[in-house]
Amino acid sequence: MRRKIDPRNCTAMEFAYARTGSMLKAARVVAFIVGWAVVRRELGREPTVDEYAAWWKEHRATAYRHRAEFREVFGVSTPGPILDALERQHAQLHDRIDLGQLAAA
């Protein structure tokens, strides 16, 4: 049974899990978003799926399969709009978390 969540107040992982019912698939979707964000930042623009695959040295078929899982959850073809929304929300935050302390531990 899929968990009921409020899509206006949840994490990407909670949303993906609620939509897929699978923690493994949800984790792959979120990992795809994070990987896409890295490539997008490094290229300075929205990458193609082929560029994403080449960047991570991943087989093209794997990259396209991960994109299909992402599209199944979020309903858009690439993470660009999701990343844009996350960046807008992040810019609105006033409190910051210092993760540097955690990295040193």
N, C-alpha and C positions, 0 to 999 in steps of 0.2 A: 504494500500500500504506500502510495506517495504521500509524503508529508505536506501538510498545508502550510504555506508561508505567505507573508505579506510582501509582494514583489516591490513595494515602495520602501520597505524597511528590512532589507536582508543583505547578506554578503553574496558575492558572485557564486561562492561555493554552495551556500544554502539554496540559492536559486537553481543552480545546475543540478544539485541533488534532488530537489523537489521535482524538477522537470524530467529527470532520467530515472530516478529510483535506484540508481547505482552509484555508490561512492567512488568506485574505480573510474567509471565513465565521467562523473562530475570532476574528478581530479584531473583527468586528461583534458577536459574542456578548459579548466582554469589554467592548467599548464600551457595550453595552446595560446591563451590570451596573454600570459606573461611572456612567453617566447616571442609572440608577435610584437609586443610592446618593445622588447629589446631590439629587434630588427628594425622596427619603425624609427626608434630613437637614433640608432646608428646610421641609417640611411637618410634620415631627415625628411622622410616622406612615407606614404603608405606603400608597403611592399606588395609584391604579387605572391601568390602561393609558391610559385617556383623559386622566387628569391628567398622566401622563408625556408624552404627545403634546402636550398644550397647553403644558406647561412649556417644552419644547424647540422649540415651534412646528413640530412635525413632523406630517405627515398621519397621521390615525388608522390608515389601512391600513398605513403604513410601521411604525408603532409595534407594531401587532399582528403584522406579519410578523417583526419583530425579536424579539418575545416568543416567537413560534413557533420561531424558530431557537434561542433560549435554552432553551426547553423540550425541544427535540430533543436538546440536548447534556446538560443537567443533570437532566431528568426531573421538574422541579417547575414550577409555573405562573408563579411570579414569583421574582426574585432575593432576596427577603426571607430565606429560610432560608440561602442561600449567604452573604449579607452578615452574618447573625447568626453563622454559624460562623467567618467571617473575623474578626469583631470579637472573638469569644471567644479565637481563636488569637492575635490581636494583643495582647490583654490579658495573655496568658501569656508574651510575649516579655520578656526582661530587657535585651537589647541593643537600642539604638535607633540608627537611621541618621539622621544630620543631613543632610537634603536641602537645607537652606538654603544650604550652600556651593555646591551644584551650580546652584542658581537664580541665584546672583550671578555665575556664570562667563559 
